[in-house]
Amino acid sequence: MASNYPAVQANAQPGVRPGVRLALDVQRASAATELPGDALLRRWARAALADIGGNHELTVRIVDAPESAALNAEYRHKQGPTNVLSFPFEVPPGVSSRLLGDLVLCADVVQREAHEQGKSPLAHWAHMIVHGVLHLRGFDHLTTVEAQAMETHETEILARLGFPNPYELHEDL
């Protein structure tokens, strides 16, 4: 799928330690045309894993609003599409696995939120991938303490990738 986002050089991965290996399956089930390429999705996901290193597997599915809304209703019992859903893989006892789980991102919501929040679409896509991977790692934001820890970690990861704090107002459209 064509993208207007800049290409990422294979050897230039700021914010990512070489010790992170990621098998990434990208599924594009969206009619949206301005989507980040696989190399960027991989770079952002690896950055969210840099502090733990290791070998991991992840699926990223990019969908439109109807599919996001259906999944949000079925799994979170909430109406309407959402920016990112995370489905962590629950490893059975006695089994080892590299599989982190699945992320489902709604292209319509991510693009709309970026515009509404005055962020570049690229920065918001990066934030949603980092946010989702942290959920797969067990981070959450149900309490104030959890939210602060997760937001701090997200902000640090995104800064290493060259993006501004996603929780501050931006005017970089």
C-alpha positions as CSV (number, residue, x, y, z in Angstrom):
1,M,0.0,0.0,0.0
2,A,1.4,3.4,-0.9
3,S,2.4,5.8,1.9
4,N,3.5,9.4,2.0
5,Y,5.4,8.6,5.2
6,P,9.2,8.7,5.0
7,A,11.1,5.5,4.4
8,V,13.1,4.1,7.3
9,Q,16.6,3.1,6.6
10,A,17.3,-0.5,7.6
11,N,20.3,0.4,9.8
12,A,19.0,3.6,11.3
13,Q,16.7,2.7,14.2
14,P,17.0,5.3,16.9
15,G,15.4,4.3,20.2
16,V,15.7,0.5,19.4
17,R,18.3,-1.7,20.9
18,P,19.7,-4.3,18.5
19,G,18.7,-7.1,21.0
20,V,15.0,-6.9,20.1
21,R,13.8,-9.3,17.4
22,L,10.2,-9.0,16.2
23,A,8.3,-11.2,13.9
24,L,5.5,-8.8,12.8
25,D,2.4,-9.8,10.8
26,V,0.7,-6.7,9.4
27,Q,-2.9,-7.1,8.1
28,R,-4.4,-4.2,6.2
29,A,-8.2,-4.4,6.2
30,S,-8.8,-0.7,5.8
31,A,-9.7,1.4,2.8
32,A,-7.6,4.3,4.2
33,T,-4.7,5.3,1.9
34,E,-2.4,7.2,4.3
35,L,-1.2,4.4,6.4
36,P,2.3,3.9,7.9
37,G,4.4,1.2,6.2
38,D,5.5,-2.1,7.8
39,A,9.0,-0.8,8.5
40,L,7.6,2.0,10.6
41,L,5.1,-0.2,12.4
42,R,8.0,-2.6,13.2
43,R,10.3,0.2,14.4
44,W,7.7,1.6,16.8
45,A,6.8,-1.9,18.2
46,R,10.4,-2.7,18.7
47,A,11.0,0.5,20.5
48,A,8.2,-0.4,23.0
49,L,10.1,-3.7,23.6
50,A,13.6,-2.2,23.8
51,D,13.8,-2.2,27.6
52,I,13.0,-6.0,27.8
53,G,14.8,-7.2,24.7
54,G,14.2,-10.7,23.4
55,N,12.4,-12.3,20.6
56,H,8.7,-11.5,20.1
57,E,5.8,-12.1,17.7
58,L,3.0,-9.6,17.1
59,T,0.1,-9.1,14.7
60,V,-1.0,-5.6,13.8
61,R,-4.4,-5.4,12.0
62,I,-5.5,-2.0,10.6
63,V,-9.2,-1.8,10.1
64,D,-12.0,0.7,9.3
65,A,-14.6,1.9,11.8
66,P,-17.2,-0.9,11.4
67,E,-14.8,-3.7,12.3
68,S,-13.3,-1.7,15.2
69,A,-16.8,-1.0,16.5
70,A,-17.8,-4.7,16.3
71,L,-14.7,-5.8,18.1
72,N,-15.1,-3.0,20.7
73,A,-18.7,-4.1,21.4
74,E,-17.8,-7.8,21.6
75,Y,-14.7,-7.6,23.7
76,R,-15.1,-4.3,25.7
77,H,-18.9,-4.0,25.7
78,K,-18.5,-0.4,24.5
79,Q,-20.2,1.2,21.5
80,G,-18.4,2.7,18.5
81,P,-14.9,2.3,17.1
82,T,-11.8,3.0,19.2
83,N,-8.2,3.9,18.3
84,V,-6.5,0.7,19.4
85,L,-7.6,-2.7,20.9
86,S,-5.0,-5.0,22.4
87,F,-5.5,-8.8,22.6
88,P,-2.7,-10.3,24.7
89,F,-1.8,-13.9,24.1
90,E,-2.5,-15.9,27.3
91,V,0.3,-18.5,27.4
92,P,-0.9,-21.8,28.8
93,P,1.0,-23.1,31.8
94,G,4.1,-25.0,30.9
95,V,4.2,-23.6,27.4
96,S,6.8,-21.0,26.3
97,S,5.8,-18.6,23.5
98,R,7.2,-15.5,21.9
99,L,3.7,-14.4,20.9
100,L,2.7,-11.1,22.5
101,G,-0.7,-11.0,21.0
102,D,-2.7,-8.9,18.5
103,L,-3.3,-5.1,18.1
104,V,-6.2,-3.8,16.1
105,L,-6.0,-0.2,15.1
106,C,-8.8,1.8,13.5
107,A,-7.4,4.0,10.8
108,D,-10.4,6.3,10.8
109,V,-10.2,7.0,14.5
110,V,-6.4,7.3,14.6
111,Q,-6.5,9.9,11.7
112,R,-9.4,11.8,13.2
113,E,-7.8,11.9,16.7
114,A,-4.5,13.2,15.2
115,H,-6.3,16.0,13.5
116,E,-8.5,16.9,16.6
117,Q,-5.5,16.8,18.9
118,G,-3.2,18.9,16.6
119,K,-0.7,16.0,16.2
120,S,0.9,14.8,13.0
121,P,-0.7,11.6,11.9
122,L,2.7,9.9,12.0
123,A,3.2,10.8,15.7
124,H,-0.3,9.5,16.6
125,W,0.2,6.2,14.7
126,A,3.5,5.8,16.6
127,H,1.8,6.5,19.9
128,M,-1.0,4.1,19.3
129,I,1.5,1.3,18.4
130,V,3.6,2.0,21.5
131,H,0.5,2.2,23.6
132,G,-0.9,-1.0,22.3
133,V,2.4,-2.9,22.7
134,L,2.6,-1.7,26.3
135,H,-0.9,-3.1,26.9
136,L,0.3,-6.4,25.5
137,R,3.1,-6.3,28.0
138,G,0.7,-5.8,30.9
139,F,0.7,-2.1,31.3
140,D,-2.7,-0.5,31.9
141,H,-4.3,2.9,32.9
142,L,-7.2,1.9,35.0
143,T,-5.9,3.7,38.1
144,T,-4.2,7.1,38.3
145,V,-0.9,5.4,39.4
146,E,-1.1,2.9,36.5
147,A,-1.9,5.7,34.0
148,Q,1.0,7.8,35.2
149,A,3.4,4.9,34.9
150,M,2.2,4.0,31.4
151,E,2.2,7.6,30.2
152,T,5.7,8.1,31.4
153,H,6.9,5.0,29.7
154,E,5.1,5.9,26.5
155,T,6.5,9.5,26.5
156,E,10.1,8.2,27.0
157,I,9.8,5.6,24.2
158,L,8.3,8.2,21.8
159,A,11.0,10.7,22.7
160,R,13.7,8.2,21.8
161,L,11.9,7.8,18.5
162,G,12.0,11.6,18.0
163,F,8.3,12.3,18.7
164,P,6.9,14.9,21.1
165,N,5.0,14.1,24.3
166,P,1.6,12.8,23.1
167,Y,-0.1,14.1,26.2
168,E,0.7,17.7,25.5
169,L,-1.1,19.9,23.0
170,H,0.6,20.1,19.6
171,E,0.2,22.3,16.6
172,D,2.5,20.4,14.2
173,L,0.1,19.5,11.4
